[in-house]
């Protein structure tokens, strides 16, 4: 049956005979016998299942007529819109994709009842479900296995490793450059100005201050644990740490330079420091260039990770590492599906999600160009208001929150997530307190000492 015919049938049934469909649907459930599967079999079954039972709502190109949508009371159009905004099958699978699929399979929420009632035989069989869960674990292992080990790669959340592989000589040079104001036109701004290690890798300001006192247009995210992110910046315009390191120096507001050729001006300033230039050439014989400067900074930033938080110790088996309220908050975190976006070692940074998924995040204020999010980089209208999911590591210290700094406290941030990501109108204050207790266990250590920073005064 074609997609169009399928939706015509769906619209007619939703228009008046749902009870009959609900009664008949179980007759079409396939055999539930399950046999062990190889990874190849799991991948094949997963692909077949997703194309036959998920594509209607999660793959662009599905068309329904106005009549059919009207007959369904608008339900079909909402299914497609919400389905594609939460998970687009045409995008390559990511850690977040895997966590989202895993969560809905575990709570049996997909396909939704309103879909299976009018699409006979679309309920997942136990074999299909197990195949998809196995495929998810296999794919997650490919993404995180080398980084966190197989034991934790099979879970949506994992402890931060003690260290990442780095070149010590490059790290030493990167440390100096990260703190060097000579990367800015007026010698007043360094990377550390907006990403202070004494402030949990941030500056605790709504927007950062650049050269000549200029203000940026978006909240500066923490530099800690950025090494785990799939892309850099809120809008994902940098593919990796090195590309990110090259952004601020050539930003007229942040460090003041504007053109790629301006790296020659930066290099000329650094070359005047003969001792540093000689040290640099021992590692980079070509000397100071945009490529070598950003490479060294990126290598240093790989060391800015914060392992050994109470939650990490809890994941490793220390039941006493976090409080009972924090444990309840963690269970609630999983129940609500927060781990589907805040996934991996950094608990974030793996995907771009809609700020306004379930409501008007921008209500009450004028939008700015920075509010476009990923669309500014991808140029796709479908990416408007999509932002990289921030890490939750050290979140108690990295206020204010959101790309627009619209939440000052953890309580405010959680409230926004309840409204705009989960679609809840009413808020359970007890749940908020439990989630805050859990989030406060995510503060780790840097160089063997607790991450430095200040808890928001309003908390």
RODO-2510 file (C-alpha; in nm, 4 decimals, decimal comma):
residues 459
     n   res          X          Y          Z
     1     x     0,0000     0,0000     0,0000
     2     x     0,1364     0,3455    -0,0888
     3     x     0,1937     0,6120     0,1746
     4     x    -0,0909     0,8197     0,0332
     5     x    -0,3350     0,5277     0,0419
     6     x    -0,2205     0,4376     0,3904
     7     x    -0,2902     0,7878     0,5136
     8     x    -0,6297     0,7971     0,3400
     9     x    -0,7246     0,4843     0,5316
    10     x    -0,5849     0,6385     0,8483
    11     x    -0,7809     0,9587     0,8014
    12     x    -1,1055     0,7732     0,7437
    13     x    -1,0623     0,5508     1,0459
    14     x    -0,9610     0,8366     1,2715
    15     x    -1,2707     1,0143     1,1488
    16     x    -1,5046     0,7647     1,3052
    17     x    -1,4164     0,3975     1,3517
    18     x    -1,1224     0,3866     1,5899
    19     x    -1,2971     0,1377     1,8183
    20     x    -1,3267    -0,1192     1,5409
    21     x    -0,9625    -0,0719     1,4444
    22     x    -0,8437    -0,1077     1,8010
    23     x    -1,0315    -0,4342     1,8301
    24     x    -0,8999    -0,5737     1,5029
    25     x    -0,5371    -0,4583     1,5226
    26     x    -0,4115    -0,7308     1,7622
    27     x    -0,5079    -0,9957     1,5043
    28     x    -0,2293    -0,8633     1,2826
    29     x     0,0522    -0,8905     1,5375
    30     x     0,3318    -1,1103     1,3969
    31     x     0,4855    -1,4061     1,5752
    32     x     0,6789    -1,2931     1,8842
    33     x     0,9394    -1,5735     1,8858
    34     x     1,2901    -1,4342     1,9284
    35     x     1,6190    -1,5888     1,8154
    36     x     1,9738    -1,4630     1,8822
    37     x     2,0932    -1,2245     1,6110
    38     x     2,4309    -1,1348     1,4693
    39     x     2,5233    -0,7671     1,4419
    40     x     2,4661    -0,7834     1,0661
    41     x     2,1211    -0,9354     1,1138
    42     x     2,0326    -0,6745     1,3754
    43     x     2,1352    -0,3950     1,1385
    44     x     1,9345    -0,5434     0,8512
    45     x     1,6197    -0,5927     1,0591
    46     x     1,6543    -0,2425     1,2033
    47     x     1,6766    -0,0867     0,8573
    48     x     1,3750    -0,2828     0,7350
    49     x     1,1720    -0,1996     1,0450
    50     x     1,2476     0,1705     1,0357
    51     x     1,1646     0,1974     0,6664
    52     x     0,8360     0,0110     0,7057
    53     x     0,7169     0,1356     1,0454
    54     x     0,8929     0,4650     1,1184
    55     x     0,9409     0,6410     0,7850
    56     x     0,5897     0,7888     0,7625
    57     x     0,6623     1,0293     1,0474
    58     x     1,0413     1,0397     1,0585
    59     x     1,1433     1,0754     0,6949
    60     x     1,0965     1,3952     0,4913
    61     x     0,8775     1,3700     0,1839
    62     x     0,5664     1,2136     0,3331
    63     x     0,2621     1,3785     0,1766
    64     x    -0,0945     1,3884     0,3030
    65     x    -0,3840     1,5695     0,1429
    66     x    -0,5747     1,8467     0,3145
    67     x    -0,8841     1,6249     0,3185
    68     x    -0,7076     1,3371     0,4913
    69     x    -0,5522     1,5684     0,7464
    70     x    -0,8915     1,7243     0,8160
    71     x    -1,0507     1,3827     0,8619
    72     x    -0,7841     1,2991     1,1182
    73     x    -0,8461     1,6204     1,3082
    74     x    -0,4967     1,7383     1,2188
    75     x    -0,3415     1,4431     1,4011
    76     x    -0,1499     1,3096     1,1008
    77     x     0,0129     1,6434     1,0239
    78     x     0,1152     1,6804     1,3880
    79     x     0,2614     1,3289     1,3897
    80     x     0,4738     1,4092     1,0863
    81     x     0,5816     1,7530     1,2095
    82     x     0,6735     1,6355     1,5588
    83     x     0,8291     1,3156     1,4282
    84     x     1,0645     1,4916     1,1898
    85     x     1,1583     1,7560     1,4455
    86     x     1,2502     1,4963     1,7063
    87     x     1,4250     1,2491     1,4739
    88     x     1,4985     1,2758     1,1014
    89     x     1,5821     0,9379     0,9462
    90     x     1,7734     1,1021     0,6607
    91     x     2,0359     1,2386     0,8991
    92     x     2,3219     1,0029     0,9915
    93     x     2,2711     0,8217     1,3248
    94     x     2,4342     0,9943     1,6200
    95     x     2,4712     0,9200     1,9889
    96     x     2,1518     1,1185     2,0443
    97     x     1,9647     0,9306     1,7724
    98     x     2,0588     0,6073     1,9448
    99     x     1,9525     0,7332     2,2879
   100     x     1,6188     0,8575     2,1554
   101     x     1,5436     0,5269     1,9862
   102     x     1,6526     0,3302     2,2901
   103     x     1,4309     0,5349     2,5211
   104     x     1,1114     0,5024     2,3158
   105     x     1,1718     0,1296     2,2727
   106     x     1,2219     0,0813     2,6454
   107     x     0,9021     0,2648     2,7380
   108     x     0,7060     0,1221     2,4423
   109     x     0,5934     0,4634     2,3204
   110     x     0,6746     0,4153     1,9517
   111     x     0,5007     0,3766     1,7225
   112     x     0,2327     0,5710     1,9157
   113     x    -0,1003     0,4016     1,9790
   114     x    -0,2816     0,6524     1,7579
   115     x    -0,0603     0,5338     1,4706
   116     x    -0,0710     0,1585     1,5295
   117     x    -0,4498     0,1631     1,5628
   118     x    -0,4849     0,2766     1,2028
   119     x    -0,1774     0,1083     1,0542
   120     x    -0,2422    -0,2599     1,1044
   121     x     0,0690    -0,4648     1,1658
   122     x     0,2814    -0,1623     1,2554
   123     x     0,3289    -0,2639     1,6189
   124     x     0,6898    -0,3680     1,6760
   125     x     0,7464    -0,7378     1,7267
   126     x     0,9722    -0,8529     2,0069
   127     x     1,2255    -0,9662     1,7462
   128     x     1,2249    -0,6224     1,5832
   129     x     1,2556    -0,4474     1,9166
   130     x     1,5453    -0,6656     2,0295
   131     x     1,7172    -0,6232     1,6938
   132     x     1,6923    -0,2458     1,7207
   133     x     1,8229    -0,2460     2,0787
   134     x     2,1166    -0,4624     1,9724
   135     x     2,1881    -0,2349     1,6749
   136     x     2,1797     0,0681     1,9052
   137     x     2,4412    -0,0844     2,1337
   138     x     2,6612    -0,1831     1,8380
   139     x     2,6458     0,1688     1,6938
   140     x     2,7063     0,3370     2,0291
   141     x     3,0140     0,1223     2,0772
   142     x     3,1494     0,2533     1,7461
   143     x     3,1038     0,6125     1,8639
   144     x     3,2250     0,5961     2,2237
   145     x     3,3977     0,2600     2,2631
   146     x     3,7562     0,3827     2,2284
   147     x     3,6843     0,6820     2,4491
   148     x     3,5063     0,5333     2,7492
   149     x     3,5447     0,1568     2,7163
   150     x     3,2930    -0,1100     2,6183
   151     x     3,1419    -0,1321     2,9663
   152     x     3,0042     0,2218     2,9456
   153     x     2,9708     0,2586     2,5700
   154     x     2,6621     0,0383     2,5869
   155     x     2,4802     0,2942     2,8032
   156     x     2,3552     0,6437     2,7081
   157     x     2,5592     0,7958     2,9924
   158     x     2,9218     0,7267     3,0748
   159     x     3,1889     0,8515     3,3144
   160     x     3,4352     1,1023     3,1768
   161     x     3,7693     0,9270     3,1176
   162     x     4,0659     1,0360     3,3266
   163     x     4,2490     1,1692     3,0206
   164     x     4,2465     1,1837     2,6416
   165     x     4,5525     1,1160     2,4238
   166     x     4,7493     1,4373     2,3664
   167     x     5,0932     1,5635     2,2657
   168     x     5,2464     1,7187     2,5822
   169     x     5,4701     1,9584     2,3882
   170     x     5,1760     2,0928     2,1897
   171     x     4,9641     2,1124     2,5050
   172     x     5,2254     2,3343     2,6730
   173     x     5,2254     2,5725     2,3773
   174     x     4,8471     2,5670     2,3559
   175     x     4,8209     2,6590     2,7226
   176     x     5,0278     2,9719     2,6626
   177     x     4,8312     3,0709     2,3538
   178     x     4,4968     3,0101     2,5248
   179     x     4,5932     3,2712     2,7842
   180     x     4,7682     3,5103     2,5422
   181     x     4,5970     3,8466     2,4826
   182     x     4,8165     3,9059     2,1773
   183     x     4,5651     3,7042     1,9767
   184     x     4,3394     4,0131     1,9918
   185     x     4,3855     4,3396     1,8031
   186     x     4,4221     4,5589     2,1121
   187     x     4,5951     4,3001     2,3346
   188     x     4,3087     4,2912     2,5853
   189     x     4,1254     3,9637     2,5159
   190     x     4,2443     3,6031     2,5339
   191     x     4,0549     3,2754     2,5052
   192     x     4,0562     3,2632     2,8853
   193     x     3,8803     3,6002     2,9054
   194     x     3,5501     3,4371     2,8096
   195     x     3,6390     3,0826     2,9153
   196     x     3,7984     3,1264     3,2546
   197     x     3,9148     2,8088     3,4244
   198     x     3,8380     2,9825     3,7542
   199     x     3,4734     3,0109     3,6443
   200     x     3,4137     2,6555     3,5241
   201     x     3,5266     2,7433     3,1723
   202     x     3,2813     3,0326     3,1298
   203     x     3,2573     3,3986     3,2331
   204     x     2,9125     3,3780     3,4007
   205     x     2,7916     3,6660     3,1830
   206     x     2,4857     3,6727     2,9557
   207     x     2,7161     3,7624     2,6667
   208     x     3,0923     3,8046     2,6700
   209     x     3,2929     4,1242     2,6346
   210     x     3,5259     4,1516     2,3374
   211     x     3,7720     4,4115     2,2121
   212     x     3,6862     4,7770     2,2717
   213     x     3,4184     4,6717     2,5185
   214     x     3,1941     4,5217     2,2518
   215     x     2,9333     4,2664     2,3575
   216     x     2,8757     3,9376     2,1805
   217     x     2,5300     3,8222     2,0785
   218     x     2,5153     3,4812     2,2436
   219     x     2,6045     3,3174     2,5744
   220     x     2,9574     3,1723     2,5864
   221     x     2,9448     2,7958     2,6554
   222     x     3,1966     2,6316     2,8843
   223     x     3,5249     2,5166     2,7329
   224     x     3,5434     2,2249     2,9759
   225     x     3,4666     1,8912     2,8080
   226     x     3,4276     2,0548     2,4657
   227     x     3,6581     1,7811     2,3373
   228     x     3,3642     1,5402     2,3558
   229     x     3,1319     1,7533     2,1400
   230     x     3,0440     1,6379     1,7897
   231     x     3,0468     2,0005     1,6677
   232     x     3,1507     2,3318     1,8217
   233     x     2,9586     2,6576     1,8840
   234     x     2,5861     2,6793     1,9493
   235     x     2,5209     2,6763     1,5742
   236     x     2,7710     2,4014     1,4911
   237     x     2,9738     2,6095     1,2485
   238     x     3,3019     2,4518     1,3618
   239     x     3,3577     2,0825     1,2962
   240     x     3,6184     2,0359     1,5685
   241     x     3,8234     2,2070     1,8382
   242     x     4,0800     2,3423     1,5949
   243     x     3,8173     2,5088     1,3769
   244     x     3,6570     2,6526     1,6887
   245     x     3,9886     2,7939     1,8087
   246     x     4,0177     2,9824     1,4803
   247     x     3,6824     3,1556     1,5206
   248     x     3,7258     3,4174     1,7965
   249     x     4,0526     3,5737     1,6678
   250     x     3,8853     3,6488     1,3335
   251     x     3,5638     3,7777     1,4896
   252     x     3,5491     4,1609     1,4834
   253     x     3,3541     4,1692     1,8100
   254     x     3,5484     3,9090     2,0076
   255     x     3,9197     3,9503     1,9296
   256     x     3,8933     4,2077     1,6545
   257     x     4,0520     4,0600     1,3448
   258     x     3,8334     3,9816     1,0452
   259     x     4,0158     3,8179     0,7540
   260     x     4,2176     3,4945     0,7199
   261     x     4,5211     3,6997     0,6171
   262     x     4,5105     3,8622     0,9610
   263     x     4,6787     3,5525     1,1029
   264     x     4,9968     3,7032     0,9586
   265     x     4,9464     4,0065     1,1831
   266     x     4,8982     3,7819     1,4861
   267     x     5,2066     3,5794     1,3923
   268     x     5,4112     3,8971     1,3561
   269     x     5,3206     4,0032     1,7101
   270     x     5,4057     3,6624     1,8524
   271     x     5,7345     3,6500     1,6600
   272     x     5,8484     3,9568     1,8513
   273     x     5,8664     3,7294     2,1554
   274     x     6,1864     3,5586     2,0419
   275     x     6,1991     3,3098     2,3282
   276     x     5,8428     3,1930     2,2690
   277     x     5,8972     3,1847     1,8923
   278     x     6,2027     2,9619     1,9359
   279     x     6,0136     2,7309     2,1715
   280     x     5,7251     2,7148     1,9266
   281     x     5,9460     2,6247     1,6284
   282     x     6,0856     2,3247     1,8130
   283     x     5,7388     2,1712     1,7882
   284     x     5,6102     2,3498     1,4776
   285     x     5,9098     2,4158     1,2473
   286     x     5,6972     2,6355     1,0212
   287     x     5,6452     2,8789     1,3091
   288     x     5,3334     3,0782     1,3901
   289     x     5,0509     3,0413     1,1391
   290     x     4,6763     3,0203     1,1736
   291     x     4,7045     2,6447     1,1318
   292     x     4,9744     2,5906     1,3946
   293     x     4,8303     2,8339     1,6487
   294     x     4,4850     2,6750     1,6402
   295     x     4,6327     2,3251     1,6389
   296     x     4,8203     2,3954     1,9618
   297     x     4,5170     2,5534     2,1297
   298     x     4,2996     2,2578     2,0305
   299     x     4,5552     2,0146     2,1715
   300     x     4,5493     2,2022     2,5022
   301     x     4,1696     2,2057     2,5076
   302     x     4,1704     1,8260     2,4908
   303     x     4,3126     1,8356     2,8437
   304     x     4,0219     2,0467     2,9701
   305     x     3,8090     1,7547     3,0819
   306     x     3,6591     1,7060     3,4264
   307     x     3,6417     1,3440     3,5429
   308     x     3,5690     1,1980     3,8852
   309     x     3,2467     1,3793     3,9653
   310     x     3,0275     1,2191     4,2329
   311     x     2,8046     1,0942     3,9516
   312     x     3,1012     0,9381     3,7716
   313     x     3,1923     0,7544     4,0892
   314     x     2,8312     0,6425     4,1242
   315     x     2,8318     0,5062     3,7691
   316     x     3,1473     0,3133     3,8552
   317     x     2,9744     0,1425     4,1460
   318     x     3,0122     0,3708     4,4501
   319     x     2,6565     0,3740     4,5849
   320     x     2,7498     0,6297     4,8503
   321     x     2,8886     0,8836     4,6039
   322     x     2,5565     1,0667     4,5691
   323     x     2,2635     1,1310     4,8024
   324     x     1,9294     0,9525     4,8005
   325     x     1,7623     1,2619     4,6573
   326     x     2,0235     1,2740     4,3817
   327     x     1,9523     0,9080     4,3018
   328     x     1,5823     0,9867     4,2791
   329     x     1,6670     1,2820     4,0565
   330     x     1,8740     1,0562     3,8323
   331     x     1,5855     0,8101     3,7975
   332     x     1,3544     1,0991     3,7124
   333     x     1,6104     1,2297     3,4614
   334     x     1,5964     0,8934     3,2835
   335     x     1,2182     0,8612     3,3127
   336     x     1,1662     1,2002     3,1492
   337     x     1,4047     1,1041     2,8696
   338     x     1,6589     1,3791     2,9406
   339     x     1,9405     1,1371     2,8531
   340     x     1,8152     1,1174     2,4956
   341     x     1,9684     1,4597     2,4249
   342     x     2,2101     1,4938     2,7164
   343     x     2,3964     1,1777     2,6262
   344     x     2,7541     1,0501     2,6182
   345     x     3,0408     1,1328     2,8563
   346     x     2,9735     1,5084     2,8416
   347     x     2,5974     1,4566     2,8752
   348     x     2,5425     1,6834     2,5771
   349     x     2,7142     1,8235     2,2711
   350     x     2,6086     1,5419     2,0382
   351     x     2,3149     1,6935     1,8514
   352     x     2,1153     2,0015     1,7605
   353     x     1,7660     2,0261     1,9009
   354     x     1,4803     2,2730     1,8635
   355     x     1,4586     2,5292     2,1412
   356     x     1,0875     2,5603     2,0633
   357     x     1,0037     2,1910     2,0258
   358     x     0,6858     2,2084     2,2358
   359     x     0,6191     2,5812     2,2677
   360     x     0,7261     2,9344     2,1792
   361     x     1,0640     2,9630     2,3500
   362     x     1,1005     3,3192     2,2209
   363     x     0,7645     3,4551     2,3364
   364     x     0,7781     3,8031     2,4839
   365     x     1,0937     3,9236     2,3117
   366     x     1,2204     4,0132     1,9673
   367     x     1,4260     3,7457     1,7947
   368     x     1,7859     3,8103     1,6924
   369     x     1,9980     3,6571     1,4189
   370     x     2,1663     3,4390     1,6809
   371     x     1,8267     3,2865     1,7602
   372     x     1,8316     3,1176     1,4192
   373     x     2,0803     2,8648     1,5544
   374     x     2,1986     2,5946     1,3165
   375     x     2,0173     2,7584     1,0249
   376     x     2,2787     3,0346     1,0181
   377     x     2,5360     2,7719     0,9280
   378     x     2,3361     2,5130     0,7324
   379     x     2,1162     2,7683     0,5507
   380     x     1,8245     2,5259     0,5846
   381     x     1,4928     2,6649     0,7034
   382     x     1,4272     2,3336     0,8784
   383     x     1,7236     2,4092     1,1070
   384     x     1,5830     2,7376     1,2366
   385     x     1,5954     2,7508     1,6187
   386     x     1,8056     2,4330     1,6447
   387     x     2,0972     2,4614     1,8858
   388     x     2,3724     2,2301     1,9971
   389     x     2,2676     2,0621     2,3188
   390     x     2,4910     2,1979     2,5982
   391     x     2,6899     1,9731     2,8276
   392     x     2,5466     1,9220     3,1750
   393     x     2,8886     1,8624     3,3278
   394     x     2,9685     2,1190     3,6006
   395     x     2,6305     2,2752     3,5229
   396     x     2,5865     2,4126     3,8740
   397     x     2,8751     2,6509     3,7986
   398     x     2,8149     2,7420     3,4325
   399     x     2,5249     2,9861     3,4692
   400     x     2,3494     3,1656     3,3087
   401     x     2,1864     2,8982     3,0947
   402     x     2,0498     2,8647     2,7394
   403     x     2,1978     3,0218     2,4279
   404     x     2,0310     3,3506     2,5189
   405     x     2,1170     3,3337     2,8912
   406     x     1,7442     3,3466     2,9644
   407     x     1,7706     3,1180     3,2688
   408     x     1,9753     3,2392     3,5627
   409     x     1,9350     2,9377     3,7899
   410     x     1,9102     2,5617     3,7525
   411     x     1,5492     2,5808     3,8655
   412     x     1,4691     2,8262     3,5863
   413     x     1,6525     2,6139     3,3305
   414     x     1,4631     2,3003     3,4329
   415     x     1,1348     2,4908     3,4148
   416     x     1,2119     2,5939     3,0582
   417     x     1,2938     2,2364     2,9643
   418     x     0,9648     2,1163     3,1132
   419     x     0,7724     2,3694     2,9058
   420     x     0,9586     2,3823     2,5746
   421     x     1,1034     2,0311     2,5440
   422     x     0,8513     1,8152     2,7297
   423     x     0,5414     2,0274     2,6732
   424     x     0,4307     2,0247     3,0381
   425     x     0,2199     2,3167     3,1562
   426     x     0,2309     2,2311     3,5247
   427     x     0,5505     2,1914     3,7179
   428     x     0,6058     1,9622     4,0147
   429     x     0,8362     2,1560     4,2476
   430     x     0,9437     1,8367     4,4211
   431     x     1,0596     1,6956     4,0878
   432     x     1,2557     2,0136     4,0200
   433     x     1,4328     1,9830     4,3562
   434     x     1,5236     1,6208     4,2840
   435     x     1,6602     1,7086     3,9409
   436     x     1,8671     1,9920     4,0893
   437     x     2,0080     1,7519     4,3483
   438     x     2,1135     1,5201     4,0666
   439     x     2,2606     1,7946     3,8482
   440     x     2,4771     1,9127     4,1357
   441     x     2,6519     1,5730     4,1357
   442     x     2,7945     1,6429     3,7890
   443     x     3,0700     1,8788     3,9045
   444     x     3,3992     1,7047     3,8389
   445     x     3,7695     1,7619     3,8886
   446     x     4,0330     1,9358     3,6805
   447     x     4,3946     1,8382     3,7391
   448     x     4,2864     1,6380     4,0421
   449     x     4,1058     1,9255     4,2150
   450     x     3,7368     2,0254     4,2154
   451     x     3,6422     2,2450     3,9225
   452     x     3,6607     2,6075     4,0281
   453     x     3,3579     2,8290     3,9941
   454     x     3,0807     3,0104     4,1721
   455     x     2,7312     2,8809     4,2324
   456     x     2,4777     3,1262     4,0948
   457     x     2,3955     3,3776     4,3725
   458     x     2,0256     3,3484     4,2897
   459     x     2,0206     2,9705     4,3462
***
